[in-house]
């Protein structure tokens, strides 16, 4: 057992000593399509991966798994910063699995390992590779989802831009589709900003809204009623012919709400 452990350590040390050469092989591989700048940026985490693979040959699995968790998180940060997809990192792991696997095979032959011992080493190594891919996938999914959620929040914030045009007047230009989530945010944000700005008039411009359905119309009417309770008179502009037809077909009553074909007409009404 002592001799066997010593042999495993020798294989590990050989891999560690060959780390620079193994990293360079990826750089010179036929299927390497990265730019020189990206290759240089990947060099460090390639070296870390080789080191983890090397040490996994004789270290406890638990220790290696902990290292892989940290490596996976750092690797994903790098991928995202370089704007590289997840499959790039997975391909890197597979590339080094093959290289390290070949070295293990050669050393097993050199040291006359039995088939049983060789199978045990390879099985252990494969579990490390699987865990590397697992942590990459988990970290990438988590961080990518976080970025999407942050982008959605920012998008919602930007989608309710109250533009002040005088001390008592502002315009709310709506652009794009309005779903349930955006409609709720629209209500909350507009009421809060309208109150803070101490407005008397607010023009909601629908020129950039492609479709006005029952949900959108009802949300806008609810918003107008809530604004009225705050002492803010609301006008609707950008009522295109197709929107007018839709409102009539839906039986939505806008008789108490001033409506205009364009923003200029609404502004003239107030002035």
Protein Blocks (a to p, Z undefined) as FASTA:
>chain_A
ZZmmmmmmmmmmmmmmmmmmmmmmmmmpmklcbdfklmmmmmmmmmmmmmmmmmmmmmcf
klmmmmmmmmmmmmmmmmmmnopafklmmmmmmmmmmmmmmmmmmmmmmnopafklmmmm
mmmmmmmmmmmmmmmmmmmmmmmmmmmmmmmmmmmmmmmcccdfbfkbccdddedjddfk
lmmmmmmmmmmmmmmnopabdcddfklpmbacfklmmmmmmmmmmmmmnopacddehiaf
klmmmmmmnopafklpccdfbfklmmmmmZZ
